[in-house]
Amino acid sequence: MTETPNLALPFIAAAQAQKHVTHNEALLKLDVLVQLAVEDRHLAGPPSSPAEGAAWIVASPATGAWTGHEQEVAAFQDGAWAFLTPRIGWQAYARDEALRVTWTGTAWTAPVGGSGVVAGSSHGATTGFAIVEEDITLTGASVTSGIVIPDRAIVLAVTERVTEAVTGATSFSVGLAGEPTKFGNLLSVALGSHNIGVIGPTAFYADTALLITANGGAFTGGKLRAAIHYAHFDAASP
Protein backbone atom coordinates (compact mmCIF):
# COMPACT_ATOMS: atom_id res chain seq x y z
CA MET A 1 0.00 0.00 0.00
CA THR A 2 1.45 3.34 -1.10
CA GLU A 3 -1.10 5.68 0.48
CA THR A 4 -3.57 5.83 3.35
CA PRO A 5 -7.03 4.38 2.57
CA ASN A 6 -9.20 7.37 3.57
CA LEU A 7 -7.35 10.59 2.75
CA ALA A 8 -4.89 9.14 0.18
CA LEU A 9 -1.90 10.54 2.06
CA PRO A 10 1.37 9.21 0.61
CA PHE A 11 3.54 6.84 2.67
CA ILE A 12 7.30 7.24 2.93
CA ALA A 13 8.88 4.09 1.50
CA ALA A 14 11.69 2.24 3.21
CA ALA A 15 15.10 3.68 2.28
CA GLN A 16 13.37 6.33 0.14
CA ALA A 17 15.46 9.24 -1.09
CA GLN A 18 14.07 12.78 -0.77
CA LYS A 19 11.75 11.74 2.08
CA HIS A 20 10.85 15.33 2.77
CA VAL A 21 9.05 15.61 -0.60
CA THR A 22 6.58 12.85 0.29
CA HIS A 23 6.23 14.14 3.83
CA ASN A 24 5.49 17.67 2.66
CA GLU A 25 2.95 16.40 0.11
CA ALA A 26 1.05 14.72 2.94
CA LEU A 27 1.21 17.87 5.08
CA LEU A 28 -0.20 19.98 2.24
CA LYS A 29 -3.14 17.58 1.82
CA LEU A 30 -3.82 17.67 5.55
CA ASP A 31 -3.63 21.46 5.53
CA VAL A 32 -6.58 21.50 3.12
CA LEU A 33 -8.63 18.59 4.45
CA VAL A 34 -8.48 19.14 8.21
CA GLN A 35 -11.32 21.56 9.04
CA LEU A 36 -12.06 21.78 5.29
CA ALA A 37 -13.35 25.21 4.24
CA VAL A 38 -13.82 26.36 0.65
CA GLU A 39 -14.29 29.83 -0.75
CA ASP A 40 -17.13 28.87 -3.11
CA ARG A 41 -18.81 25.77 -4.60
CA HIS A 42 -20.29 27.39 -7.73
CA LEU A 43 -17.21 28.39 -9.75
CA ALA A 44 -16.48 26.28 -12.84
CA GLY A 45 -13.13 27.93 -13.62
CA PRO A 46 -10.19 29.01 -11.46
CA PRO A 47 -10.17 32.56 -10.04
CA SER A 48 -7.62 34.97 -11.47
CA SER A 49 -5.74 35.68 -8.23
CA PRO A 50 -6.17 32.80 -5.76
CA ALA A 51 -4.63 33.14 -2.31
CA GLU A 52 -2.08 30.54 -1.27
CA GLY A 53 -3.84 27.70 0.54
CA ALA A 54 -7.35 28.72 -0.57
CA ALA A 55 -9.68 26.00 -1.83
CA TRP A 56 -12.81 25.69 -3.97
CA ILE A 57 -15.28 22.94 -4.86
CA VAL A 58 -15.19 22.76 -8.66
CA ALA A 59 -18.58 23.28 -10.32
CA SER A 60 -19.67 21.76 -13.64
CA PRO A 61 -18.74 22.09 -16.45
CA ALA A 62 -15.17 22.78 -15.31
CA THR A 63 -12.99 24.99 -17.49
CA GLY A 64 -9.35 26.07 -17.77
CA ALA A 65 -6.96 24.52 -15.30
CA TRP A 66 -9.92 22.87 -13.56
CA THR A 67 -11.12 20.93 -16.63
CA GLY A 68 -11.98 17.34 -15.76
CA HIS A 69 -12.11 17.96 -12.00
CA GLU A 70 -15.83 18.61 -11.45
CA GLN A 71 -16.93 18.24 -7.78
CA GLU A 72 -13.34 17.81 -6.59
CA VAL A 73 -11.68 20.12 -4.09
CA ALA A 74 -9.22 22.42 -5.88
CA ALA A 75 -6.54 23.87 -3.59
CA PHE A 76 -3.98 26.48 -4.64
CA GLN A 77 -0.67 25.37 -3.15
CA ASP A 78 2.91 26.39 -3.99
CA GLY A 79 1.63 28.40 -6.94
CA ALA A 80 -0.21 25.49 -8.60
CA TRP A 81 -3.54 23.67 -8.40
CA ALA A 82 -3.85 20.44 -6.43
CA PHE A 83 -7.05 18.38 -6.69
CA LEU A 84 -8.54 16.15 -4.00
CA THR A 85 -11.23 13.61 -4.83
CA PRO A 86 -13.93 13.60 -2.13
CA ARG A 87 -15.19 10.45 -0.43
CA ILE A 88 -18.71 9.87 0.79
CA GLY A 89 -19.28 11.69 4.06
CA TRP A 90 -16.67 14.43 3.59
CA GLN A 91 -17.91 17.80 4.81
CA ALA A 92 -16.86 21.28 3.80
CA TYR A 93 -17.75 24.75 5.01
CA ALA A 94 -18.63 27.09 2.11
CA ARG A 95 -17.47 30.51 3.31
CA ASP A 96 -19.51 32.58 0.86
CA GLU A 97 -22.76 30.91 1.94
CA ALA A 98 -21.90 30.29 5.61
CA LEU A 99 -23.12 26.77 4.92
CA ARG A 100 -21.82 23.26 5.61
CA VAL A 101 -22.19 20.78 2.76
CA THR A 102 -21.65 17.01 2.59
CA TRP A 103 -20.44 14.84 -0.31
CA THR A 104 -23.02 12.12 -0.98
CA GLY A 105 -21.07 10.36 -3.70
CA THR A 106 -22.82 12.29 -6.48
CA ALA A 107 -23.19 15.87 -5.16
CA TRP A 108 -22.26 18.30 -2.41
CA THR A 109 -25.51 18.87 -0.55
CA ALA A 110 -26.77 21.02 2.30
CA PRO A 111 -29.10 19.55 4.95
CA VAL A 112 -32.51 18.84 3.44
CA GLY A 113 -35.87 17.25 4.23
CA GLY A 114 -36.53 16.59 7.91
CA SER A 115 -33.08 17.75 9.01
CA GLY A 116 -32.32 21.09 10.61
CA VAL A 117 -34.52 20.57 13.66
CA VAL A 118 -34.08 23.51 16.02
CA ALA A 119 -36.67 22.65 18.66
CA GLY A 120 -38.45 19.55 19.86
CA SER A 121 -40.93 18.52 22.54
CA SER A 122 -40.61 15.63 24.95
CA HIS A 123 -43.18 13.74 22.85
CA GLY A 124 -41.47 14.20 19.48
CA ALA A 125 -43.07 17.31 18.02
CA THR A 126 -40.44 19.31 16.13
CA THR A 127 -39.86 22.63 14.42
CA GLY A 128 -37.01 23.00 11.98
CA PHE A 129 -35.60 24.66 8.90
CA ALA A 130 -34.60 22.95 5.69
CA ILE A 131 -33.51 23.55 2.10
CA VAL A 132 -34.25 21.58 -1.04
CA GLU A 133 -32.39 22.44 -4.23
CA GLU A 134 -32.23 21.35 -7.86
CA ASP A 135 -30.19 22.05 -10.98
CA ILE A 136 -32.78 22.98 -13.61
CA THR A 137 -32.16 22.89 -17.37
CA LEU A 138 -33.98 25.76 -19.07
CA THR A 139 -35.91 25.15 -22.30
CA GLY A 140 -39.07 26.56 -23.87
CA ALA A 141 -41.31 29.35 -22.61
CA SER A 142 -41.30 28.12 -19.01
CA VAL A 143 -40.02 25.27 -16.85
CA THR A 144 -41.58 23.63 -13.80
CA SER A 145 -39.18 22.45 -11.10
CA GLY A 146 -38.88 18.89 -9.90
CA ILE A 147 -38.45 20.06 -6.31
CA VAL A 148 -41.55 21.28 -4.50
CA ILE A 149 -42.51 23.40 -1.55
CA PRO A 150 -43.76 20.71 0.85
CA ASP A 151 -47.33 20.57 2.08
CA ARG A 152 -47.68 22.42 5.44
CA ALA A 153 -44.35 24.23 5.04
CA ILE A 154 -43.79 27.92 5.64
CA VAL A 155 -41.57 29.36 2.92
CA LEU A 156 -39.11 32.12 3.76
CA ALA A 157 -37.29 32.49 0.44
CA VAL A 158 -36.43 30.94 -2.90
CA THR A 159 -32.90 31.55 -4.14
CA GLU A 160 -31.40 30.88 -7.53
CA ARG A 161 -28.02 31.07 -9.26
CA VAL A 162 -27.28 30.81 -12.98
CA THR A 163 -24.79 27.95 -13.37
CA GLU A 164 -24.78 27.97 -17.18
CA ALA A 165 -25.46 31.18 -19.11
CA VAL A 166 -29.10 31.42 -20.18
CA THR A 167 -29.82 31.84 -23.91
CA GLY A 168 -32.95 32.73 -25.86
CA ALA A 169 -34.40 34.99 -23.15
CA THR A 170 -33.36 38.49 -22.09
CA SER A 171 -34.31 37.82 -18.46
CA PHE A 172 -36.46 35.44 -16.45
CA SER A 173 -38.78 35.27 -13.48
CA VAL A 174 -39.16 32.74 -10.66
CA GLY A 175 -42.49 32.11 -9.02
CA LEU A 176 -45.46 29.76 -8.92
CA ALA A 177 -48.36 28.91 -11.21
CA GLY A 178 -50.65 31.93 -10.93
CA GLU A 179 -47.86 34.03 -9.33
CA PRO A 180 -45.01 33.83 -11.85
CA THR A 181 -42.91 36.64 -10.32
CA LYS A 182 -43.41 35.81 -6.64
CA PHE A 183 -39.69 35.16 -5.97
CA GLY A 184 -38.13 37.48 -8.54
CA ASN A 185 -38.60 39.12 -11.93
CA LEU A 186 -36.34 40.47 -14.69
CA LEU A 187 -33.50 38.34 -13.32
CA SER A 188 -30.14 38.33 -15.08
CA VAL A 189 -29.28 35.56 -17.56
CA ALA A 190 -25.50 35.96 -17.05
CA LEU A 191 -23.39 33.11 -15.72
CA GLY A 192 -22.95 33.41 -11.95
CA SER A 193 -25.80 35.88 -11.42
CA HIS A 194 -28.03 35.09 -8.48
CA ASN A 195 -31.09 36.30 -6.60
CA ILE A 196 -32.48 35.92 -3.08
CA GLY A 197 -36.25 35.98 -3.38
CA VAL A 198 -37.28 36.77 0.19
CA ILE A 199 -41.00 36.84 0.96
CA GLY A 200 -43.06 37.28 4.09
CA PRO A 201 -43.45 33.85 5.77
CA THR A 202 -46.08 32.11 3.64
CA ALA A 203 -47.82 28.81 4.42
CA PHE A 204 -48.49 26.24 1.70
CA TYR A 205 -51.15 23.56 1.97
CA ALA A 206 -50.12 21.33 -0.95
CA ASP A 207 -46.86 20.30 -2.58
CA THR A 208 -46.10 23.22 -4.91
CA ALA A 209 -43.51 23.35 -7.69
CA LEU A 210 -41.58 26.44 -8.79
CA LEU A 211 -42.22 28.03 -12.18
CA ILE A 212 -39.33 29.61 -14.13
CA THR A 213 -40.58 31.81 -16.97
CA ALA A 214 -38.59 33.30 -19.86
CA ASN A 215 -38.89 37.00 -20.64
CA GLY A 216 -38.21 38.45 -24.11
CA GLY A 217 -38.20 35.07 -25.83
CA ALA A 218 -38.15 31.35 -25.04
CA PHE A 219 -35.29 29.55 -23.32
CA THR A 220 -32.91 27.83 -25.76
CA GLY A 221 -30.30 26.85 -23.18
CA GLY A 222 -28.85 27.48 -19.75
CA LYS A 223 -29.04 26.03 -16.27
CA LEU A 224 -30.28 27.36 -12.96
CA ARG A 225 -29.64 26.09 -9.44
CA ALA A 226 -32.77 26.82 -7.41
CA ALA A 227 -33.26 26.34 -3.67
CA ILE A 228 -36.37 26.52 -1.51
CA HIS A 229 -35.77 27.70 2.08
CA TYR A 230 -38.57 26.77 4.45
CA ALA A 231 -39.67 25.95 7.98
CA HIS A 232 -41.17 22.52 8.61
CA PHE A 233 -43.10 20.94 11.48
CA ASP A 234 -43.77 17.43 12.77
CA ALA A 235 -46.52 16.38 15.16
CA ALA A 236 -45.86 14.60 18.44
CA SER A 237 -45.65 10.82 18.56
CA PRO A 238 -48.79 8.87 19.57
Secondary structure as UniProt FT lines:
FT   TURN            5..7
FT   TURN            14..15
FT   HELIX           19..33
FT   TURN            34..35
FT   STRAND          37..38
FT   TURN            52..53
FT   STRAND          55..57
FT   HELIX           64..66
FT   TURN            67..68
FT   TURN            70..71
FT   STRAND          73..77
FT   TURN            78..79
FT   STRAND          80..84
FT   TURN            88..89
FT   STRAND          91..94
FT   TURN            95..98
FT   STRAND          99..103
FT   STRAND          108..109
FT   TURN            113..114
FT   STRAND          117..120
FT   TURN            122..123
FT   STRAND          126..137
FT   STRAND          142..149
FT   TURN            151..152
FT   STRAND          154..167
FT   STRAND          171..176
FT   TURN            177..178
FT   STRAND          179..187
FT   TURN            191..192
FT   STRAND          194..203
FT   STRAND          208..215
FT   STRAND          221..234
//
